Amino acid sequence: MLHLKPTALALLLLSVAPLSAAAAETPLPDAIQAPGETVVLSTHAEGAQVYECKAAPDGKLAWVFREPIATLLLDGKTIGRHYAGPNWEDNDGSAVTGKVAASAPGAKPDDIPWLKLQVVSSHGTGILTGVTTVQRIHTEGGKIEGPCDKAGSFRSVAYSADYVFLRKG
């Protein structure tokens, strides 16, 4: 077990604080901002982006995005799921479906893009009731690498992201 004197512990905590503060203050790209909207819920997601090998119009095989499969987490506890649609469903039964309105590149080349999604339908009553916009931010991973050589094959690529649910007003 590591034992630190109080002053050493304080210095260690102070040296780490700017790193976490900087991550929390990462500005949103203009394309995915949602002015005039307020945050209803912010969750972390862990899961996979699923791709399918398909023939392109030129006949060449290529990986095509099929669907996300992810668990929505809040304070380390599962509170819902994210799946094809794209859909987000809270454990309270409320759910929203979105469509991409804008995107911005991820931080690293293998990160899927940050997105702004407009809610096109919803059902149930609960925390997601009235949500009009979903932002996917702080993405890590999820992009597929390598060739596709067998039509109909699937590949899952691990990813994580934060999803922010907003409503007007």
Backbone as a chain_set.jsonl record, in Angstrom:
{"seq": "MLHLKPTALALLLLSVAPLSAAAAETPLPDAIQAPGETVVLSTHAEGAQVYECKAAPDGKLAWVFREPIATLLLDGKTIGRHYAGPNWEDNDGSAVTGKVAASAPGAKPDDIPWLKLQVVSSHGTGILTGVTTVQRIHTEGGKIEGPCDKAGSFRSVAYSADYVFLRKG", "coords": {"N": [[0.847, -1.181, 0.0], [0.511, 2.248, -0.762], [1.874, 4.916, 0.989], [1.547, 8.277, 1.69], [2.854, 11.399, 2.746], [0.879, 14.06, 4.135], [1.432, 16.541, 2.761], [2.688, 15.67, 0.417], [0.626, 14.155, -0.692], [-1.28, 16.167, -1.132], [0.083, 17.7, -3.075], [0.222, 15.804, -5.13], [-2.516, 15.448, -5.717], [-3.149, 18.053, -6.555], [-1.588, 18.199, -8.849], [-2.844, 16.415, -10.564], [-5.409, 17.422, -10.835], [-5.592, 19.594, -12.821], [-5.491, 18.078, -15.197], [-7.869, 16.489, -15.243], [-9.724, 18.536, -15.135], [-9.209, 19.826, -17.532], [-10.026, 17.883, -19.373], [-12.749, 17.779, -18.802], [-13.492, 20.263, -19.638], [-13.328, 20.319, -22.386], [-13.983, 21.955, -25.297], [-17.037, 21.927, -27.162], [-17.271, 21.151, -30.596], [-18.343, 23.598, -32.98], [-20.248, 22.599, -34.816], [-21.721, 20.637, -33.464], [-22.892, 21.811, -31.296], [-25.655, 22.811, -29.197], [-27.349, 25.315, -28.952], [-29.476, 27.079, -26.668], [-30.63, 24.869, -25.589], [-31.109, 22.631, -22.824], [-29.36, 20.459, -20.576], [-30.61, 17.272, -19.896], [-29.864, 14.739, -19.163], [-26.755, 13.091, -18.746], [-24.743, 10.554, -19.887], [-22.442, 7.769, -19.788], [-21.192, 5.553, -22.221], [-20.482, 2.187, -23.005], [-19.477, -0.137, -25.357], [-19.974, -1.6, -28.585], [-19.321, -0.902, -32.029], [-20.913, -2.152, -34.76], [-20.064, -3.673, -37.779], [-20.702, -4.591, -41.214], [-19.659, -6.656, -43.889], [-19.964, -5.691, -47.143], [-20.837, -5.518, -50.645], [-19.786, -2.811, -52.564], [-21.114, -0.261, -54.834], [-19.293, -0.43, -56.948], [-18.598, -3.045, -56.889], [-16.567, -3.856, -55.227], [-15.631, -5.16, -52.05], [-16.505, -3.831, -48.861], [-16.34, -2.527, -45.503], [-19.308, -1.745, -43.858], [-21.118, 0.38, -41.774], [-23.312, -1.008, -39.406], [-24.765, -1.168, -36.873], [-24.99, 0.2, -33.518], [-24.159, -1.201, -30.337], [-24.586, -0.819, -27.076], [-24.07, -0.227, -23.563], [-25.605, 2.003, -21.37], [-24.311, 4.034, -18.886], [-24.331, 5.398, -15.586], [-22.682, 6.91, -13.058], [-21.256, 4.511, -12.829], [-23.215, 2.558, -12.86], [-25.557, 0.539, -14.638], [-27.931, 2.099, -16.622], [-29.422, 2.003, -18.857], [-29.761, 1.35, -22.427], [-28.22, 1.404, -25.708], [-28.911, 1.154, -29.103], [-29.522, -0.174, -32.465], [-30.978, 2.108, -34.76], [-30.653, 5.096, -34.734], [-31.259, 4.222, -31.323], [-31.966, 5.114, -27.934], [-32.53, 3.906, -24.777], [-33.894, 4.245, -21.625], [-33.778, 2.691, -18.379], [-36.169, 3.297, -17.135], [-38.109, 3.046, -19.011], [-38.528, 5.069, -20.844], [-37.703, 6.294, -24.112], [-35.78, 7.326, -26.98], [-35.431, 8.029, -30.479], [-33.049, 8.884, -32.896], [-31.713, 11.007, -35.564], [-28.857, 11.705, -37.518], [-27.693, 14.987, -37.37], [-25.457, 16.578, -37.481], [-21.836, 16.366, -37.548], [-18.543, 15.898, -36.118], [-15.008, 15.432, -36.246], [-13.516, 12.697, -34.373], [-11.2, 12.669, -31.561], [-8.869, 11.162, -32.031], [-7.423, 9.275, -34.787], [-8.611, 6.677, -34.829], [-11.012, 7.0, -33.553], [-14.546, 7.136, -33.52], [-16.712, 9.615, -35.02], [-17.779, 12.65, -33.293], [-21.15, 13.424, -32.609], [-24.178, 15.213, -33.388], [-27.453, 14.61, -32.848], [-30.748, 14.721, -34.002], [-33.773, 14.294, -32.34], [-36.219, 12.164, -33.528], [-38.341, 10.604, -32.866], [-40.134, 9.447, -29.966], [-40.894, 7.473, -27.047], [-42.802, 6.201, -24.255], [-42.718, 7.219, -20.763], [-40.664, 9.193, -18.751], [-37.26, 9.903, -17.854], [-36.213, 10.547, -20.407], [-38.283, 11.758, -21.713], [-39.422, 14.381, -23.7], [-36.91, 15.025, -24.679], [-34.947, 16.533, -27.185], [-32.591, 16.627, -28.568], [-29.591, 14.72, -29.028], [-26.289, 14.389, -28.068], [-23.244, 12.913, -29.075], [-20.27, 12.555, -27.6], [-16.745, 12.801, -26.681], [-15.634, 10.433, -27.77], [-14.101, 7.202, -28.035], [-12.273, 4.963, -29.865], [-13.948, 2.509, -31.989], [-13.842, 2.79, -34.788], [-13.439, 0.946, -37.774], [-10.766, -1.138, -38.893], [-8.682, -2.396, -41.492], [-9.005, -4.868, -44.19], [-11.95, -6.091, -45.91], [-13.155, -9.189, -46.667], [-15.134, -11.107, -47.076], [-18.319, -11.195, -48.078], [-21.175, -10.474, -46.132], [-20.057, -11.067, -43.71], [-19.399, -10.122, -40.281], [-18.097, -7.604, -38.08], [-17.188, -6.496, -34.898], [-16.334, -3.525, -33.224], [-14.83, -2.276, -30.428], [-15.956, 0.514, -28.473], [-16.243, 3.635, -26.716], [-18.182, 6.302, -25.358], [-19.615, 9.484, -24.506], [-22.953, 10.295, -23.948], [-25.124, 12.945, -24.31], [-28.16, 14.15, -23.355], [-30.577, 16.419, -24.383], [-33.006, 19.086, -24.023], [-35.25, 21.525, -25.414], [-35.149, 24.865, -24.168]], "CA": [[0.0, 0.0, 0.0], [1.272, 3.475, -0.87], [1.623, 5.882, 2.059], [2.101, 9.585, 1.377], [2.678, 12.441, 3.749], [-0.207, 14.96, 3.704], [1.859, 17.531, 1.766], [2.923, 14.959, -0.836], [-0.695, 13.811, -1.203], [-1.884, 17.412, -1.636], [0.761, 18.04, -4.332], [-0.207, 14.837, -6.124], [-3.89, 15.787, -6.095], [-3.127, 19.306, -7.308], [-0.998, 17.98, -10.165], [-3.801, 15.67, -11.366], [-6.624, 18.224, -11.014], [-5.701, 20.274, -14.106], [-5.751, 17.128, -16.276], [-9.287, 16.151, -15.284], [-10.46, 19.756, -15.446], [-9.047, 20.084, -18.965], [-10.877, 16.938, -20.093], [-14.138, 18.17, -18.584], [-13.744, 21.545, -20.302], [-13.111, 20.227, -23.816], [-15.089, 22.661, -25.945], [-17.744, 21.221, -28.216], [-17.158, 21.771, -31.921], [-19.515, 24.399, -33.344], [-21.235, 21.803, -35.55], [-22.59, 19.806, -32.625], [-23.469, 22.558, -30.173], [-27.119, 22.891, -29.182], [-27.699, 26.535, -28.223], [-30.852, 27.21, -26.22], [-31.116, 23.61, -25.041], [-30.554, 22.327, -21.509], [-29.041, 19.051, -20.357], [-31.555, 16.473, -19.12], [-29.13, 13.575, -18.67], [-25.471, 12.822, -19.381], [-24.359, 9.192, -19.556], [-21.271, 7.197, -20.438], [-21.563, 4.316, -22.9], [-19.446, 1.209, -23.34], [-20.073, -1.135, -26.233], [-19.322, -1.898, -29.861], [-19.879, -0.486, -33.304], [-20.951, -3.379, -35.55], [-19.912, -3.447, -39.216], [-20.964, -5.733, -42.08], [-18.937, -6.654, -45.16], [-20.926, -5.629, -48.244], [-20.317, -5.08, -51.935], [-20.062, -1.417, -52.929], [-21.622, -0.19, -56.216], [-18.241, -0.833, -57.893], [-18.367, -4.472, -56.724], [-15.536, -4.124, -54.222], [-16.155, -5.354, -50.701], [-16.124, -2.784, -47.902], [-17.057, -2.557, -44.225], [-20.393, -0.769, -43.79], [-21.662, 0.447, -40.419], [-24.616, -1.653, -39.272], [-25.49, -0.762, -35.679], [-24.273, 0.259, -32.241], [-24.686, -1.983, -29.219], [-23.867, -0.268, -25.93], [-24.702, -0.072, -22.265], [-25.544, 3.368, -20.852], [-23.887, 4.001, -17.483], [-24.329, 6.621, -14.788], [-21.992, 6.597, -11.794], [-20.841, 3.118, -12.862], [-24.368, 1.644, -12.837], [-26.311, 0.46, -15.888], [-29.226, 2.797, -16.565], [-30.132, 1.861, -20.118], [-29.024, 0.759, -23.538], [-28.173, 2.109, -26.987], [-28.94, 0.113, -30.122], [-29.852, 0.242, -33.833], [-32.046, 3.089, -34.936], [-30.155, 4.798, -33.387], [-32.181, 4.35, -30.201], [-31.47, 5.128, -26.557], [-33.637, 3.52, -23.911], [-33.589, 4.287, -20.201], [-34.425, 1.619, -17.614], [-37.516, 3.705, -16.719], [-39.014, 2.794, -20.127], [-38.537, 6.147, -21.83], [-36.75, 6.048, -25.188], [-35.773, 8.251, -28.108], [-34.766, 7.635, -31.718], [-32.481, 10.086, -33.488], [-31.068, 10.977, -36.871], [-27.683, 12.558, -37.486], [-27.871, 16.347, -37.864], [-24.13, 17.142, -37.708], [-20.753, 15.572, -36.971], [-17.209, 16.48, -36.006], [-14.065, 14.321, -36.092], [-13.079, 12.27, -33.051], [-9.897, 13.216, -31.184], [-7.806, 10.363, -32.627], [-7.856, 8.677, -36.055], [-9.448, 5.479, -34.685], [-12.232, 7.355, -32.82], [-15.705, 7.498, -34.328], [-16.976, 11.054, -34.886], [-18.735, 13.234, -32.348], [-22.376, 13.665, -33.365], [-25.385, 15.881, -32.891], [-28.578, 13.891, -33.424], [-32.068, 15.29, -33.762], [-34.732, 13.267, -31.958], [-37.312, 12.086, -34.5], [-39.483, 9.97, -32.206], [-39.904, 9.051, -28.578], [-42.015, 6.758, -26.445], [-42.699, 5.995, -22.818], [-42.593, 8.405, -19.928], [-39.512, 9.081, -17.868], [-36.189, 10.895, -17.966], [-35.976, 10.957, -21.794], [-39.463, 12.455, -22.228], [-39.159, 15.769, -24.07], [-35.561, 15.22, -25.23], [-35.002, 16.941, -28.583], [-31.257, 16.483, -29.162], [-28.623, 13.852, -28.366], [-24.907, 14.607, -28.503], [-22.269, 11.859, -28.787], [-18.996, 13.252, -27.436], [-15.652, 12.089, -26.0], [-15.58, 9.077, -28.316], [-12.83, 6.476, -28.053], [-12.371, 3.735, -30.648], [-15.154, 2.312, -32.773], [-13.625, 2.768, -36.234], [-12.935, -0.352, -38.251], [-9.485, -1.146, -39.604], [-8.401, -3.605, -42.249], [-9.837, -5.204, -45.353], [-13.172, -6.893, -45.797], [-12.974, -10.149, -47.756], [-16.222, -12.077, -47.219], [-19.629, -10.535, -47.981], [-22.046, -11.035, -45.107], [-19.375, -11.231, -42.422], [-19.574, -9.011, -39.352], [-17.006, -7.327, -37.154], [-17.528, -5.541, -33.836], [-15.184, -2.746, -32.781], [-15.125, -1.673, -29.123], [-15.948, 1.971, -28.388], [-16.905, 4.283, -25.592], [-18.575, 7.679, -25.667], [-20.57, 10.092, -23.595], [-24.17, 10.75, -24.614], [-25.765, 14.038, -23.582], [-29.556, 14.28, -23.794], [-30.977, 17.809, -24.17], [-34.349, 19.528, -24.45], [-35.334, 22.976, -25.65], [-35.543, 25.663, -23.009]], "C": [[0.888, 1.238, 0.0], [0.878, 4.425, 0.254], [2.307, 7.185, 1.689], [1.877, 10.525, 2.55], [1.59, 13.383, 3.239], [0.224, 15.972, 2.647], [2.11, 16.874, 0.412], [1.59, 14.588, -1.489], [-1.375, 15.036, -1.813], [-1.254, 17.81, -2.967], [0.349, 17.088, -5.454], [-1.612, 15.166, -6.616], [-3.941, 17.067, -6.913], [-2.559, 19.11, -8.703], [-1.956, 17.243, -11.087], [-5.028, 16.51, -11.695], [-6.684, 18.944, -12.36], [-5.983, 19.328, -15.27], [-7.231, 16.801, -16.365], [-10.128, 17.374, -15.609], [-10.382, 20.059, -16.941], [-9.939, 19.157, -19.779], [-12.337, 17.344, -19.977], [-14.491, 19.439, -19.348], [-13.484, 21.505, -21.801], [-14.276, 20.906, -24.519], [-15.735, 21.8, -27.033], [-17.498, 21.919, -29.546], [-18.456, 22.506, -32.252], [-20.618, 23.56, -33.968], [-22.185, 21.025, -34.646], [-23.131, 20.524, -31.395], [-24.992, 22.62, -30.312], [-27.54, 24.118, -28.381], [-29.176, 26.579, -27.869], [-31.436, 25.922, -25.658], [-30.421, 23.336, -23.708], [-30.375, 20.821, -21.345], [-30.085, 18.411, -19.447], [-30.796, 15.344, -18.42], [-27.831, 13.457, -19.44], [-25.011, 11.449, -18.922], [-23.057, 8.826, -20.258], [-21.746, 5.898, -21.085], [-20.333, 3.477, -23.18], [-20.094, 0.168, -24.217], [-19.262, -1.367, -27.476], [-20.082, -1.248, -31.006], [-19.789, -1.735, -34.182], [-20.942, -3.015, -37.031], [-20.193, -4.74, -39.972], [-20.188, -5.561, -43.374], [-19.956, -6.731, -46.289], [-20.22, -5.188, -49.519], [-20.743, -3.634, -52.185], [-20.589, -1.404, -54.365], [-20.58, -0.625, -57.263], [-17.893, -2.327, -57.778], [-17.325, -4.836, -55.688], [-16.185, -4.259, -52.848], [-15.637, -4.263, -49.767], [-16.925, -2.966, -46.618], [-18.066, -1.419, -44.209], [-20.952, -0.802, -42.371], [-23.051, -0.16, -40.405], [-25.398, -1.133, -38.08], [-24.557, -0.61, -34.485], [-24.938, -0.697, -31.249], [-23.908, -1.503, -27.999], [-24.738, -0.221, -24.688], [-24.529, 1.376, -21.835], [-25.297, 3.299, -19.35], [-23.965, 5.373, -16.849], [-23.756, 6.247, -13.432], [-21.652, 5.111, -11.703], [-21.965, 2.105, -12.853], [-25.092, 1.695, -14.177], [-27.662, 1.141, -15.723], [-30.016, 2.656, -17.86], [-29.265, 1.235, -21.178], [-29.164, 1.62, -24.784], [-28.071, 1.04, -28.064], [-29.397, 0.701, -31.45], [-31.05, 1.166, -33.867], [-31.512, 4.427, -35.441], [-31.204, 5.105, -32.314], [-31.414, 4.375, -28.884], [-32.669, 4.853, -25.678], [-33.17, 3.517, -22.461], [-34.313, 3.13, -19.511], [-35.835, 1.986, -17.152], [-38.548, 3.522, -17.835], [-39.087, 3.904, -21.149], [-37.438, 5.895, -22.857], [-36.886, 7.107, -26.265], [-35.032, 7.614, -29.28], [-34.264, 8.914, -32.362], [-32.015, 9.889, -34.913], [-29.946, 12.004, -36.83], [-28.003, 13.912, -38.118], [-26.529, 16.988, -38.196], [-23.088, 16.23, -37.08], [-19.462, 16.371, -36.95], [-16.243, 15.323, -35.765], [-13.789, 13.986, -34.63], [-11.673, 12.806, -32.791], [-8.734, 12.481, -31.852], [-8.32, 9.693, -33.899], [-8.753, 7.448, -35.915], [-10.717, 5.726, -33.873], [-13.356, 7.686, -33.794], [-16.006, 8.983, -34.094], [-17.883, 11.408, -33.709], [-19.96, 13.575, -33.193], [-23.36, 14.549, -32.615], [-26.525, 15.182, -33.614], [-29.881, 14.562, -33.039], [-33.006, 14.14, -33.414], [-35.906, 13.319, -32.932], [-38.528, 11.353, -33.951], [-39.106, 9.601, -30.784], [-41.112, 8.251, -28.109], [-41.748, 6.535, -24.964], [-42.666, 7.321, -22.073], [-41.448, 8.165, -18.961], [-38.495, 10.15, -18.198], [-35.986, 11.387, -19.401], [-37.177, 11.642, -22.44], [-39.105, 13.909, -22.511], [-37.774, 16.038, -24.614], [-35.683, 15.514, -26.721], [-33.683, 16.718, -29.321], [-30.429, 15.514, -28.33], [-27.258, 14.186, -28.944], [-24.077, 13.39, -28.12], [-20.911, 12.541, -28.771], [-17.983, 12.339, -26.741], [-15.549, 10.639, -26.465], [-14.166, 8.506, -28.227], [-13.05, 5.179, -28.8], [-13.602, 3.713, -31.524], [-14.981, 2.288, -34.275], [-13.024, 1.424, -36.631], [-11.641, -0.164, -39.035], [-9.401, -2.432, -40.405], [-9.389, -3.903, -43.352], [-11.038, -6.07, -44.99], [-13.109, -7.887, -46.956], [-14.082, -11.187, -47.921], [-17.561, -11.378, -46.999], [-20.488, -11.254, -46.948], [-21.369, -11.271, -43.776], [-19.541, -9.963, -41.587], [-18.312, -8.827, -38.527], [-17.477, -6.264, -36.167], [-16.255, -4.849, -33.376], [-15.572, -2.016, -31.492], [-15.054, -0.146, -29.203], [-16.525, 2.404, -27.055], [-17.199, 5.713, -26.008], [-19.426, 8.188, -24.518], [-21.749, 10.545, -24.448], [-24.838, 11.779, -23.718], [-27.149, 14.225, -24.2], [-30.044, 15.678, -23.403], [-32.426, 18.04, -24.585], [-34.325, 21.034, -24.618], [-35.759, 23.678, -24.367], [-34.647, 25.589, -21.83]], "O": [[1.907, 1.271, 0.689], [-0.304, 4.708, 0.451], [3.505, 7.204, 1.406], [0.863, 10.46, 3.245], [1.396, 13.494, 2.029], [-0.539, 16.242, 1.719], [1.786, 17.45, -0.626], [1.445, 14.697, -2.707], [-1.973, 14.949, -2.886], [-1.962, 18.211, -3.891], [0.151, 17.512, -6.593], [-1.86, 15.159, -7.822], [-4.707, 17.153, -7.872], [-2.99, 19.775, -9.645], [-1.885, 17.432, -12.301], [-5.631, 16.317, -12.751], [-7.734, 18.917, -13.003], [-6.642, 19.72, -16.233], [-7.8, 16.832, -17.457], [-11.145, 17.258, -16.293], [-11.362, 20.494, -17.545], [-10.545, 19.583, -20.763], [-13.083, 17.261, -20.953], [-15.657, 19.666, -19.672], [-13.423, 22.558, -22.435], [-15.425, 20.492, -24.364], [-15.058, 21.043, -27.729], [-17.516, 23.148, -29.614], [-19.538, 22.079, -31.848], [-21.797, 23.778, -33.686], [-23.332, 20.78, -35.021], [-23.762, 19.899, -30.543], [-25.535, 22.495, -31.41], [-28.032, 23.989, -27.261], [-30.026, 26.17, -28.66], [-32.61, 25.883, -25.289], [-29.285, 23.759, -23.493], [-31.131, 20.022, -21.898], [-30.404, 18.931, -18.378], [-31.043, 15.034, -17.254], [-27.797, 13.694, -20.647], [-24.897, 11.194, -17.723], [-22.633, 9.494, -21.201], [-22.617, 5.22, -20.541], [-19.278, 3.996, -23.546], [-21.149, -0.364, -23.871], [-18.031, -1.339, -27.45], [-21.299, -1.072, -30.959], [-18.711, -2.312, -34.331], [-21.709, -2.162, -37.479], [-19.964, -5.837, -39.461], [-20.071, -4.452, -43.894], [-20.716, -7.694, -46.392], [-19.155, -4.571, -49.481], [-21.914, -3.285, -52.035], [-20.521, -2.424, -55.05], [-20.938, -1.124, -58.329], [-17.007, -2.817, -58.479], [-17.209, -6.001, -55.307], [-17.154, -3.57, -52.528], [-14.488, -3.831, -49.867], [-18.04, -3.488, -46.635], [-17.729, -0.273, -44.508], [-21.227, -1.873, -41.829], [-23.873, 0.127, -41.275], [-26.544, -0.708, -38.221], [-23.48, -1.206, -34.439], [-26.138, -0.958, -31.329], [-22.707, -1.748, -27.894], [-25.966, -0.182, -24.76], [-23.429, 1.922, -21.922], [-25.997, 2.586, -18.631], [-23.697, 6.386, -17.494], [-24.283, 5.374, -12.742], [-21.747, 4.516, -10.63], [-21.704, 0.902, -12.839], [-25.226, 2.761, -14.779], [-28.435, 0.818, -14.82], [-31.147, 3.132, -17.955], [-28.203, 0.675, -20.904], [-30.075, 2.437, -24.908], [-27.251, 0.127, -27.963], [-29.632, 1.904, -31.563], [-32.002, 1.017, -33.101], [-31.914, 4.851, -36.525], [-31.928, 6.098, -32.386], [-30.364, 3.749, -28.74], [-33.709, 5.496, -25.817], [-32.181, 2.872, -22.114], [-35.335, 2.65, -20.0], [-36.62, 1.101, -16.812], [-39.729, 3.808, -17.637], [-39.653, 3.709, -22.225], [-36.38, 5.357, -22.53], [-37.947, 7.704, -26.448], [-34.141, 6.784, -29.104], [-34.971, 9.921, -32.377], [-31.93, 8.766, -35.41], [-30.069, 13.046, -36.185], [-28.51, 13.989, -39.237], [-26.449, 17.84, -39.082], [-23.398, 15.427, -36.2], [-19.306, 17.368, -37.653], [-16.619, 14.33, -35.142], [-13.82, 14.858, -33.761], [-11.03, 13.335, -33.698], [-7.728, 13.099, -32.2], [-9.531, 9.557, -34.073], [-9.579, 7.194, -36.792], [-11.427, 4.779, -33.535], [-13.157, 8.415, -34.765], [-15.598, 9.542, -33.076], [-18.642, 10.578, -33.207], [-19.83, 13.968, -34.352], [-23.365, 14.616, -31.386], [-26.566, 15.159, -34.845], [-30.086, 14.927, -31.881], [-33.034, 13.126, -34.112], [-36.511, 14.371, -33.138], [-39.623, 11.464, -34.503], [-37.932, 9.461, -30.444], [-42.198, 8.334, -28.683], [-40.619, 6.665, -24.49], [-42.595, 8.394, -22.673], [-41.289, 7.07, -18.422], [-38.839, 11.189, -18.761], [-35.619, 12.546, -19.595], [-37.098, 12.064, -23.594], [-38.545, 14.591, -21.653], [-37.477, 17.174, -24.983], [-36.423, 14.839, -27.437], [-33.659, 16.63, -30.548], [-30.534, 15.478, -27.104], [-27.09, 14.258, -30.162], [-24.174, 12.887, -27.0], [-20.45, 13.046, -29.794], [-18.323, 11.251, -26.276], [-15.396, 9.729, -25.651], [-13.176, 9.23, -28.329], [-13.908, 4.38, -28.425], [-14.224, 4.745, -31.777], [-15.869, 1.818, -34.986], [-12.209, 0.85, -35.909], [-11.453, 0.828, -39.739], [-9.99, -3.444, -40.027], [-10.453, -3.292, -43.449], [-11.11, -6.68, -43.924], [-13.019, -7.473, -48.112], [-13.996, -12.05, -48.794], [-17.9, -11.012, -45.874], [-20.522, -12.484, -46.896], [-22.031, -11.638, -42.804], [-19.79, -8.88, -42.116], [-17.555, -9.772, -38.304], [-18.084, -5.265, -36.551], [-15.227, -5.493, -33.162], [-16.524, -1.236, -31.472], [-14.21, 0.414, -29.903], [-17.201, 1.64, -26.366], [-16.549, 6.264, -26.897], [-19.893, 7.422, -23.676], [-21.571, 11.105, -25.53], [-25.088, 11.534, -22.537], [-27.285, 14.43, -25.406], [-29.941, 16.077, -22.243], [-32.991, 17.294, -25.385], [-33.488, 21.727, -24.041], [-36.585, 23.187, -23.598], [-34.91, 26.232, -20.814]]}, "num_chains": 1, "name": "protein.A"}
